[in-house]
Amino acid sequence: MNKKSNWQEFLAVLEQNRITKLYHFTDFDNLESIIANGGLYSWADCDEKGIKIAKPGGSSQSRSLDQRDRLEHYVRLSFAKDHPMQYVAMNDGRISNPVVLEIDLETALWENSLYADRNATKTGANVGGSLDDLKEVRFGLFNRMMRYFDMSEEAKTHYQAEVLIKNFIPLQYITNIGNFGIPIPAQPKKLQAKIPYTAQITRNTPTAFIFLVDHSVSMQQTTTLFGEEMTMAEAAARIVNNQINELVLRCVKMGDTRHYYDIAVVGYGEKAYSGWQGELEGRKFVSPEELKAHPYTKIVTRKEVRTRSGVQVKEVEQVQWVSARHDGHWTHYHEAFDYARDLLADWMIDHHEKDCYPPTVIHITDGVFNHASKEEVVQKANELKSMFTNDGNVILFNIHFTSDLDAESVACPIIKDELGGDPYAETLFELSSLLPERYNVDIARCLNDSRPGRHVAMGMNADATTLIKLMDIGTPTNISKNQ
């Protein structure tokens, strides 16, 4: 690619402002086409070449605006990794498993590259290919610790500054294209695609589970678990402890407890915090070996046990690592989602070069969030769901737990219409992940729901029994490449 005649001056501006790479968001389902066709084309070039975009990030309106401003043959790149339009595309359902491609900075130096100080089609945008045009970008916004949602409206506008690349970005300039588990062929069109959510969970390629548990005061309402009356907080704690115990037992092989995954428990009310008790108190992620070695306490509880005569409820001694709490005065989803995101940010760094099954976050709550707008809560959930390993995106379950046995329960719906127009249920639908079809086997087994299609990782008005089933669905560890 030919560079601008004075490209060194452009590079100096970028380096002075600590810009080392550019970004482009897309959906995991688009990667096969990008690799097979040798790179990233503008949407108009895709149309002209007959390249089908499985999940386009842009809307029909954005395409019309591109055509109006004669920008339809440009690939849009961002200076910011967390581009806000990614979350808009998620909210609109255009993409469900976002990935962020990292683009070599050299592309910004190419002869036909343009620079915009905001979204290039927005009123007032400065768009051009000169050095002065590049200097119009407010680079200081990209090196600040402040998140997009907390910025002023003016800053938000300029945070969407972009570089526009004419026609095509060859594959070799997408520097992280080899990090998604899809083989790169020697020749385009000779591609064996990798199916996402099929990575085997091993000691070398572990996964992670995070349990977010609502500790607000309303969790002191009573419910029944296997015929025993208790608070919802106690029921949730016992169910989470039981699931953790099940995960630990799956790691015991030939007397050895193997490190197949990392587990975190997060409680929240006004603030989010580590939910571990005893010797693990204050810890974040904990390994199965540590859990087996450091139980907090043991209690006698009732549990469904398989016997020769069928499933029976029996009293058993059960290990506990977390205890019930219902002392939070508020239900701050946004604090819980932030805490989980920060946990996973470090985990992703440690595992970014491995083909790891994506982490799963299971959120249990009994009520509507407060002290944050729906827009903010959806944004934070989308930030979680946007995190990814080479095998796919983080999976976020949101389960509304209730003591009202007469409430109509919905678990793992396929379409929003199944929620009966309930605004809160529809919000949970938006917050939750679209599950890969490999989960359909467990959904059929646990919920007797054999419908084809992709289900959403949520439950509304779940009683204790349904919560247990959803926890089972949400913690798969025996991954088959045939599912």
Order of alpha helices (4+ residues) and beta strands (2+ residues): alpha-beta-alpha-beta-alpha-alpha-beta-alpha-beta-beta-beta-alpha-alpha-beta-beta-beta-beta-beta-alpha-beta-beta-beta-beta-alpha-beta-beta-alpha-beta-alpha-beta-beta-beta-beta-alpha-alpha-beta-alpha
